[in-house]
Amino acid sequence: MLEGDSGDALSIDNGHQWLGDVWLIPLKMLDDDSRAIQLGSVAGMAVDDDQQSFVGDPLRMALIGLEEDSRFPYVIESGGEAVGVLTLQAGAASLAGWADDESAWLLRGFLIDSRRQGRGLGSMAARAAVEEARKLTARLGGGQVGVVLSVNERNPAGLAAYAKAGFVDTGRYLGGSAGPQRTMYRELGGPGRQRGLTAPPNVNYG
């Protein structure tokens, strides 16, 4: 499993108003003050002990994403609060067991604050990440046609969550440091546009 890959979302119940919308805040597009506020929120995110083998430190993941040109880190927001982080990376799909590096975005560093789990936020954020990957591909011209990730086989909740987000299990991957993984993939033009959005109106970009 890649650092921070979790698959923490549980079932989605659209009848509950508290689900709201999921926003992806692109850290690299924020001004310095806005970025500092978001990183402060990330530093306060909680990870349960029993999830440590599947997830990494959220602040570390965000900072690494800011340093590398190929990575695009996001803060996941819902209801006006930071609830998680994720990163899209170009040129690294084989790290999740994909056949090549260039044809798909790698979704990694995916974490939902343990205090916010059980609300369907992870599946919603995964769908929003696919939409964001589509926009990045159009803007940057990388030619990617999908998004790929890996999930530890000992993480059935993660497997179920990504499946709900439209990802398909494409087979076993033995390259992960935490044991056997399942490679999961979704095409950028896959199951319809989802509720997750990528740019709340109250965010100031630099």
Sequence and secondary structure as in RCSB ss.txt:
>XXXX:A:sequence
MLEGDSGDALSIDNGHQWLGDVWLIPLKMLDDDSRAIQLGSVAGMAVDDDQQSFVGDPLRMALIGLEEDSRFPYV
IESGGEAVGVLTLQAGAASLAGWADDESAWLLRGFLIDSRRQGRGLGSMAARAAVEEARKLTARLGGGQVGVVLS
VNERNPAGLAAYAKAGFVDTGRYLGGSAGPQRTMYRELGGPGRQRGLTAPPNVNYG
>XXXX:A:secstr
  TT         TT GGG  EEEEEGGGB HHHHHHHHHHHHT    GGGTTT   HHHHHHHHHH TTEEEEE
EEETTEEEEEEEEESS GGGGT S SSSEEEEEEEEE GGGTTSSHHHHHHHHHHHHHHHHHHHH     EEEEE
EETT HHHHHHHHHTT EEEEEE   TTS EEEEEEETT S   S BS  TT  B 
